Amino acid sequence: MYFQRKCKITFVCHGATIYSEEGRLSDALNYPPLSESGVEEMEALAGYLKARGVKNDVIYTSPSIRTVQSAMMIAKLFKKDYVIVDDLTLRKYGNWNGQTIGGLLNKYPEGFNHLLLKPDKSMGDAESSKELVSRVKKVIERLVEENIGNRIIIVTHPEVIQAAICAALDIPEDKLGKIFIRTGSATQISYFENWASLVYSDYTPI
């Protein structure tokens, strides 16, 4: 049926790190870990999920240390294990990895804007927006098909959630950067047979 839901996903954005606080790009898996404020964000979000009674059948996480740390806190709340999904990595930044957004805008203004506004083109060895959205869409479609009738939680990165929203709502890839996702926030999407509905986005407990 048209309104028969296949799967509901609550996307959890990992807590803050020293890099997110500095506006620094990083696609590394083993660094940085959650900062003190990032742990506090996840504690607050875990409390929100518990108070709201968010139900789930499976908890998935991206493989980086900051998402795994965040997933561990969510898993402890629900007394469940979590499953690492290797394909849910952050956008690959290549030679730009480790640099700040401000520094890139000053040093490569045309190149950075090109990456954001030309979704089908990459700059150097950085992953294009179109490639990112396509990759994330395939992973989400697979997880939905593996969880028909379930409610799941995916702990991941801001850009992965941005890409998931673009894919779900058919938003053009060049608008990806206009979707704001904070660390320590929750976004929920319901998936149906041929469409998806954004229930809420970027909710951060007060």
C-alpha positions in Angstrom: 0.0 0.0 0.0 1.0 3.6 -0.7 1.2 4.5 3.0 2.6 1.2 4.3 5.9 2.1 5.9 8.9 -0.1 5.1 11.3 1.2 7.7 11.8 4.2 10.0 15.3 5.4 10.6 16.5 7.8 13.3 19.8 9.2 12.2 22.0 10.3 15.1 24.8 12.7 14.4 27.9 12.0 16.5 29.0 14.3 19.3 31.4 17.2 18.8 35.2 16.7 18.4 38.1 19.2 18.5 37.9 19.2 14.7 34.2 19.9 14.4 34.7 22.8 16.9 37.5 24.2 14.7 35.6 23.6 11.4 38.3 21.2 10.3 37.7 18.5 7.7 38.6 15.0 8.6 37.8 11.7 6.9 40.2 9.7 9.2 38.6 6.8 11.0 40.9 6.8 14.1 40.9 10.5 14.9 39.6 12.7 16.5 37.6 11.1 19.3 34.7 12.9 21.0 35.6 16.0 22.9 34.2 16.7 26.4 31.4 18.8 24.9 30.8 16.0 22.4 30.3 13.5 25.3 27.9 15.9 26.9 25.9 16.3 23.7 25.5 12.6 23.3 24.5 12.2 27.0 21.8 14.8 26.4 20.7 13.2 23.1 20.5 9.7 24.8 18.3 11.2 27.5 16.1 12.7 24.8 15.8 9.4 23.0 14.9 7.6 26.2 12.3 10.2 27.3 10.7 10.2 23.8 10.5 6.4 23.8 12.3 6.0 20.5 12.1 2.3 19.6 14.6 0.5 17.5 15.4 -3.0 16.4 19.0 -2.5 15.2 21.7 0.2 15.9 24.1 0.8 13.1 27.1 3.1 13.1 29.8 4.5 10.8 33.3 3.0 11.5 35.1 6.2 12.7 36.0 6.4 16.4 33.7 9.4 17.0 30.7 7.7 15.7 31.5 4.4 17.4 31.9 6.2 20.7 28.6 7.9 20.2 27.0 4.6 19.2 28.3 2.9 22.3 26.4 5.5 24.4 23.2 4.9 22.5 23.6 1.1 22.6 24.2 1.3 26.4 20.9 3.2 26.7 19.0 0.5 24.8 21.0 -2.4 26.2 21.9 -3.6 22.7 24.9 -4.1 20.5 25.7 -2.0 17.5 26.7 -3.0 14.0 29.5 -1.1 12.1 28.6 -0.3 8.5 31.9 0.4 6.6 30.2 2.2 3.6 28.8 4.9 5.9 32.1 6.8 6.0 32.4 10.6 5.8 33.0 12.3 2.5 36.5 11.6 1.3 38.5 14.8 1.3 41.7 13.6 -0.2 44.4 16.4 0.0 42.0 18.7 1.8 41.8 16.3 4.8 42.8 18.0 8.0 42.4 21.6 6.8 39.8 24.1 8.1 36.9 25.3 6.0 38.1 28.9 6.6 41.6 28.0 5.4 40.3 26.3 2.3 38.0 29.2 1.4 41.0 31.6 1.7 43.4 29.3 -0.1 41.2 27.7 -2.7 38.0 29.8 -2.9 37.1 28.7 -6.4 37.9 25.1 -5.7 35.9 24.8 -2.6 32.9 26.5 -4.1 33.3 24.3 -7.1 33.0 21.2 -4.8 29.8 22.6 -3.3 28.1 24.0 -6.4 29.2 21.5 -9.0 27.9 18.3 -7.6 28.9 16.1 -10.5 32.5 17.3 -10.4 35.2 16.6 -7.9 38.3 18.7 -7.1 41.5 16.8 -7.1 40.9 13.5 -5.2 38.0 14.8 -3.1 34.6 12.9 -3.3 32.0 14.9 -5.2 28.6 15.7 -3.8 27.0 13.5 -6.4 29.3 10.6 -5.5 28.6 11.0 -1.8 24.8 11.1 -2.2 24.9 8.1 -4.5 27.0 6.1 -2.1 24.9 6.9 0.9 21.6 6.3 -1.0 22.8 2.7 -1.9 23.7 1.9 1.7 20.4 3.3 3.1 18.4 1.4 0.5 20.2 -1.8 1.5 19.6 -1.3 5.2 15.9 -0.5 4.6 15.4 -3.7 2.6 17.2 -5.6 5.4 14.9 -4.1 8.0 11.4 -4.2 6.5 8.9 -3.3 9.2 11.7 -2.3 11.6 12.8 0.9 13.3 16.5 1.4 13.3 19.1 3.9 14.5 22.1 5.0 12.4 24.9 6.9 14.2 26.9 8.7 11.6 28.3 12.0 10.3 26.7 15.4 9.4 27.4 15.0 5.7 26.1 11.5 5.6 22.8 12.7 7.1 22.7 15.6 4.6 23.2 13.1 1.8 20.5 10.8 3.2 18.0 13.7 3.3 18.9 14.7 -0.3 18.4 11.1 -1.5 15.1 10.6 0.4 13.5 13.9 -0.7 15.0 14.1 -4.2 16.9 17.3 -3.3 19.5 18.2 -5.9 23.1 17.5 -4.8 24.2 21.1 -5.1 21.8 21.9 -2.2 23.5 19.5 0.1 25.5 22.2 1.9 22.3 24.1 2.7 21.0 21.3 4.9 22.4 22.1 8.4 23.1 19.2 10.7 24.6 19.8 14.1 26.7 17.4 16.2 24.7 15.6 18.8 21.4 15.9 16.9 18.7 13.6 15.7 17.0 13.3 12.3 14.2 10.9 11.5 13.0 9.7 8.1 10.2 7.2 7.3 10.7 5.1 4.2 7.8 3.8 2.1 7.6 1.8 -1.1 8.3 4.6 -3.6 8.9 7.6 -1.4 10.1 8.9 1.9 9.0 11.4 4.5 11.2 13.6 6.7 9.7 13.5 10.1 12.1 15.9 11.8 15.6 17.1 11.2 18.6 18.4 13.2 16.8 18.2 16.6 19.2 19.0 19.5 18.0 18.6 23.1 17.9 21.9 24.9 
